[in-house]
Amino acid sequence: MSTPSSSAPGLAHTAVVFDLDGTLVDSEPNYFEAGRQLLAAQGVPDFTWQEHETYVGISTAETLAIWREKYALSTPLEALLAEKNRLYLELAAAETHAYPQMRAFVELLHAQGVPMAVASGSSRAAITAILRGTGLDALLTTLVSAEEVPQGKPEPDVFLEAARRLGVAPADCVVLEDAAPGAVAAHKAGMGCIAIPYVAATADDPAFATAGLVFPGGQREFTAKAAYDWLRAARVAS
């Protein structure tokens, strides 16, 4: 498979892989509410946002596996997963917003011919629905769900599969991530990383130290121009 190239100076043989939740779109409130409703129906009340934050960056299936053990749930994992996805898709269809500067970054890369993919711990159905709802599906057509690979983040499987589908070498990829497990996965995959921590308190997590560029203030600090300028400079240097 041939390696796609970009028309942008300094970005030839560069691809960009986006995490979805908390990176491209502000979907974590919907995931929290879907999880809260699911646990309440399972007899586990008072699930808090602070508890939810500890699962940011972990795939839905792996989160539910943890919950089954932690809360001694008897419902099969497959049934929990189906219900969580149903609740989430219902909420996501009502309202999910792409971060404005992330949208601008995607549009800028697309205009320059940079190959892009989305690699997420969410279900394929959720990824597709969110991208369609935000209009980003026209620009981001290569998608990988953790459902489609052996292991989710912090293992590198979703990112390596994204590189394979794009037809590029892992070393030619740069990942955008908001969570420590994703930054670890990018590093394991041998990819560069731009980190935009969703949870401010995690900005000093050692996992983000492997990222080439970190926006400690998360989406409040991220700009398409800063990310693009760094990407060009970093790829020229490499």
C-alpha positions in Angstrom: 0.0 0.0 0.0 1.5 3.3 -1.0 2.0 6.1 1.5 -0.3 9.1 1.0 1.5 12.5 0.9 0.4 16.0 1.8 0.7 19.1 -0.4 1.6 21.2 2.6 5.3 22.0 2.9 6.8 20.1 5.8 3.8 17.8 6.1 4.6 15.2 3.4 4.2 11.7 4.7 2.3 12.9 7.7 -1.0 11.6 9.0 -3.1 12.8 12.0 -5.2 10.5 14.2 -7.8 12.0 16.4 -9.3 10.6 19.5 -13.0 11.5 19.6 -14.5 12.0 23.0 -13.1 15.0 24.8 -10.7 15.7 22.0 -12.8 16.4 18.9 -16.2 16.7 20.6 -17.4 17.5 24.1 -19.2 14.2 24.6 -18.1 13.4 28.2 -21.2 14.9 29.8 -23.3 12.5 27.7 -21.2 9.6 28.6 -21.4 10.5 32.3 -25.2 10.8 32.1 -25.6 7.5 30.2 -23.4 5.8 32.8 -25.3 7.4 35.7 -28.6 6.2 34.3 -27.3 2.7 33.6 -25.9 2.3 37.1 -29.0 3.7 38.7 -31.1 1.1 36.8 -28.7 -1.6 38.2 -29.2 -0.4 41.7 -26.1 1.7 42.0 -27.2 5.3 42.9 -25.3 8.5 43.2 -22.6 7.9 40.5 -20.7 11.2 40.5 -18.9 13.3 37.8 -15.7 12.9 39.9 -16.0 9.1 39.6 -16.7 9.4 35.9 -13.5 11.3 35.4 -11.4 8.3 36.5 -12.7 6.4 33.4 -12.0 9.1 30.8 -9.9 7.6 28.1 -10.9 4.0 28.8 -13.1 2.2 26.3 -16.8 1.7 27.1 -16.5 -2.1 27.1 -13.5 -2.0 29.5 -15.2 0.5 31.8 -18.3 -1.7 32.0 -16.1 -4.7 32.7 -14.7 -2.8 35.7 -18.2 -1.8 36.9 -19.4 -5.4 36.7 -16.7 -6.4 39.2 -16.7 -3.3 41.3 -20.5 -3.2 41.8 -21.1 -7.0 41.6 -23.5 -6.6 38.6 -25.1 -9.8 37.4 -26.2 -8.5 34.0 -24.0 -9.8 31.2 -21.4 -7.5 29.8 -23.0 -7.6 26.3 -26.3 -6.5 27.7 -24.7 -3.7 29.7 -22.8 -2.5 26.6 -25.9 -2.5 24.5 -27.9 -0.5 27.0 -25.1 2.0 27.6 -24.7 2.5 23.9 -28.5 3.0 23.5 -28.6 5.6 26.3 -25.5 7.4 25.0 -26.8 7.5 21.4 -30.1 8.9 22.6 -28.3 11.7 24.4 -25.7 12.3 21.7 -28.4 12.6 19.0 -29.9 15.4 21.0 -26.7 17.4 21.5 -23.0 16.9 20.8 -20.8 19.8 19.9 -17.4 19.8 18.1 -14.8 22.0 19.7 -14.5 25.1 17.4 -10.7 25.1 17.3 -10.7 21.3 16.7 -13.1 21.8 13.8 -10.8 24.5 12.4 -7.8 22.2 12.7 -9.6 19.4 10.9 -10.6 21.8 8.1 -7.1 23.1 7.8 -5.5 19.7 7.6 -8.1 18.6 5.1 -7.4 21.6 2.9 -3.7 20.7 2.9 -4.4 17.1 1.9 -3.2 15.6 5.2 -4.6 12.0 5.8 -6.7 11.8 8.9 -8.5 9.2 11.0 -10.5 8.9 14.1 -9.5 6.2 16.6 -11.8 5.9 19.7 -12.8 3.7 22.6 -16.4 4.4 21.7 -18.6 2.0 19.6 -18.6 2.3 15.9 -22.2 3.3 16.0 -21.4 6.2 18.4 -18.5 7.4 16.4 -20.5 7.4 13.2 -23.5 9.2 14.8 -21.4 11.9 16.4 -19.4 12.7 13.3 -22.6 12.8 11.3 -24.3 15.0 13.8 -21.4 17.5 13.8 -20.8 17.4 10.1 -17.3 16.2 10.5 -18.1 12.9 8.7 -17.4 14.6 5.4 -13.8 15.3 6.4 -13.1 12.3 8.6 -13.9 9.0 6.8 -11.4 6.6 8.3 -12.7 5.4 11.6 -11.5 2.8 14.1 -13.4 1.7 17.2 -11.9 -0.2 20.1 -14.6 -2.8 19.3 -12.7 -3.6 16.2 -9.3 -4.4 17.8 -8.1 -6.9 20.4 -7.4 -4.3 23.1 -8.4 -0.7 23.8 -6.2 2.1 25.1 -3.7 2.3 26.8 -2.7 -0.5 24.4 -1.8 0.9 20.9 -4.2 -1.3 18.9 -6.6 1.4 17.7 -3.9 3.7 16.6 -1.9 1.0 14.8 -5.1 0.0 13.0 -5.7 3.6 12.0 -2.3 3.8 10.5 -2.8 0.6 8.7 -6.1 1.8 7.2 -4.6 5.1 6.2 -1.7 3.2 4.6 1.0 5.1 6.5 3.8 4.0 8.9 3.1 4.5 12.6 6.1 6.8 12.8 4.5 9.1 10.3 1.4 9.6 12.5 0.6 12.2 15.1 -2.2 11.6 17.6 -4.4 14.1 19.3 -5.5 12.9 22.7 -7.2 14.3 25.8 -6.6 11.4 28.2 -3.5 9.8 29.8 -4.4 6.2 28.5 -4.5 7.6 25.0 -1.2 9.4 25.3 0.3 6.1 26.6 -1.2 4.2 23.6 0.2 6.8 21.2 3.7 6.4 22.7 3.4 2.6 22.5 2.4 2.8 18.9 5.6 4.9 18.1 3.5 7.9 17.1 3.9 11.6 18.0 1.3 13.1 20.3 -0.4 16.4 20.8 -2.1 16.3 24.3 -5.1 18.4 25.3 -6.0 17.2 28.8 -9.7 17.0 29.3 -9.3 16.8 33.1 -7.2 19.7 34.2 -5.9 17.9 37.2 -4.3 15.2 35.0 -2.2 17.7 33.0 1.0 16.8 35.0 0.4 13.0 34.6 3.7 11.4 33.5 1.9 9.9 30.5 1.6 13.4 29.0 5.4 13.9 29.3 5.8 11.7 26.2 3.7 14.1 24.1 5.5 16.5 21.8 3.1 19.3 22.5 0.8 19.7 25.6 -1.9 22.3 26.1 -2.2 22.1 29.9 -5.4 24.2 29.9 -7.0 21.8 27.6 -9.5 23.1 25.0 -9.3 26.6 26.6 -5.7 26.8 25.4 -5.8 24.8 22.2 -5.8 26.7 18.9 -5.7 25.2 15.4 -2.8 27.6 14.4 -0.6 26.6 17.4 -1.2 22.9 16.7 -0.6 23.3 12.9 2.6 25.4 13.4 4.0 22.8 15.8 3.1 19.9 13.5 4.9 21.5 10.6 8.0 22.3 12.7 8.1 18.9 14.3 7.8 17.0 11.0 10.5 19.1 9.4 12.8 18.5 12.4 12.2 14.8 12.2 
